[in-house]
């Protein structure tokens, strides 16, 4: 199965890291430029994973994650978000919104190959 991933990340460093790792696994990535585009892409692409920069307001991360998890057709899509390790309150809010995994930026970068590796 070809794993499709939607990326809600605009930071060039993280986008390049994600793209490079995904290419090694032959994964299909689609980068969204806004929350509205992300929601549209989710419905058309049917991704298995969405990665959020939880600090990028363009994606309205908490609101968008809540919308995704509230939709029965989309609720099973795995969502990973990353943030600064000091943002404990945002981490809690992201989990409450339905983010399946919330990682500090350093842990996200370190674990990226495992996070993107296709399920066995």
C-alpha positions as CSV (number, residue, x, y, z in Angstrom):
1,X,0.0,0.0,0.0
2,X,1.3,3.4,-0.9
3,X,1.3,5.5,2.2
4,X,0.2,9.1,1.5
5,X,1.2,11.8,3.9
6,X,0.0,15.4,4.1
7,X,2.4,17.9,5.6
8,X,1.3,21.0,7.4
9,X,4.8,22.4,7.8
10,X,6.2,25.6,6.3
11,X,9.5,25.7,8.1
12,X,12.1,25.0,5.4
13,X,14.4,23.0,7.7
14,X,11.7,20.6,8.8
15,X,10.1,20.4,5.4
16,X,13.5,19.4,3.9
17,X,14.1,16.8,6.6
18,X,10.6,15.3,6.1
19,X,11.0,15.3,2.3
20,X,14.4,13.7,2.4
21,X,13.3,11.0,4.8
22,X,10.1,10.3,2.9
23,X,12.1,9.9,-0.4
24,X,14.2,7.2,1.2
25,X,11.0,5.2,1.8
26,X,9.4,6.1,-1.5
27,X,6.5,7.8,0.2
28,X,4.1,10.2,-1.4
29,X,4.0,13.7,0.3
30,X,1.7,16.6,-0.3
31,X,2.4,19.9,1.4
32,X,-0.6,22.0,2.4
33,X,-0.3,25.8,2.5
34,X,-3.2,26.5,4.8
35,X,-5.8,24.8,7.0
36,X,-8.5,25.1,4.3
37,X,-6.2,23.5,1.7
38,X,-5.2,20.8,4.2
39,X,-8.9,19.8,4.9
40,X,-9.5,19.7,1.1
41,X,-6.5,17.5,0.5
42,X,-7.4,15.1,3.3
43,X,-10.7,14.5,1.6
44,X,-9.3,13.9,-1.8
45,X,-5.9,12.2,-1.0
46,X,-7.1,10.0,1.8
47,X,-3.8,10.1,3.7
48,X,-2.6,7.7,6.3
49,X,-0.7,10.4,8.2
50,X,-0.7,14.1,8.7
51,X,2.2,16.0,10.2
52,X,1.6,19.4,11.9
53,X,3.9,22.1,13.0
54,X,1.8,23.0,16.0
55,X,3.1,26.5,16.1
56,X,2.1,27.5,12.6
57,X,-1.1,29.5,12.8
58,X,-1.8,29.2,9.1
59,X,-2.9,25.7,9.8
60,X,-5.0,26.5,12.8
61,X,-3.6,23.2,14.2
62,X,-5.8,22.7,17.3
63,X,-9.0,23.6,15.4
64,X,-8.1,21.6,12.3
65,X,-7.2,18.5,14.4
66,X,-10.5,18.7,16.2
67,X,-12.3,18.9,12.9
68,X,-10.5,15.9,11.5
69,X,-11.1,13.8,14.6
70,X,-14.8,14.8,14.7
71,X,-15.4,13.5,11.2
72,X,-16.0,9.7,11.2
73,X,-14.5,9.3,7.7
74,X,-11.3,11.0,8.8
75,X,-10.9,10.2,12.5
76,X,-8.6,7.2,12.0
77,X,-5.9,9.2,10.1
78,X,-2.8,9.3,12.3
79,X,-1.8,12.8,13.3
80,X,1.7,13.7,14.5
81,X,2.5,17.2,15.8
82,X,5.7,18.8,16.8
83,X,6.5,21.8,19.0
84,X,9.1,23.3,21.2
85,X,9.9,21.2,24.3
86,X,8.9,24.0,26.6
87,X,5.4,24.3,25.3
88,X,3.7,22.0,27.8
89,X,0.4,23.7,27.6
90,X,0.2,23.5,23.8
91,X,1.3,19.8,24.1
92,X,-1.7,19.1,26.4
93,X,-4.1,21.1,24.2
94,X,-2.9,19.2,21.1
95,X,-3.5,15.8,22.8
96,X,-6.9,17.0,23.9
97,X,-7.7,18.0,20.4
98,X,-6.9,14.5,19.2
99,X,-3.3,14.7,18.0
100,X,-2.2,11.0,18.2
101,X,1.5,11.9,18.9
102,X,3.0,15.1,20.1
103,X,6.8,15.4,20.1
104,X,9.4,18.0,20.9
105,X,11.1,19.3,17.7
106,X,14.3,17.5,18.7
107,X,12.6,14.1,19.3
108,X,10.6,14.6,16.1
109,X,13.7,15.1,14.0
110,X,15.5,12.2,15.7
111,X,12.6,9.8,15.3
112,X,11.5,10.9,11.8
113,X,12.7,7.6,10.1
114,X,10.6,5.5,12.5
115,X,7.6,7.9,12.3
116,X,7.6,7.7,8.5
117,X,8.6,4.0,8.0
118,X,5.7,2.1,6.4
119,X,3.8,-0.1,8.8
120,X,4.9,-3.8,8.7
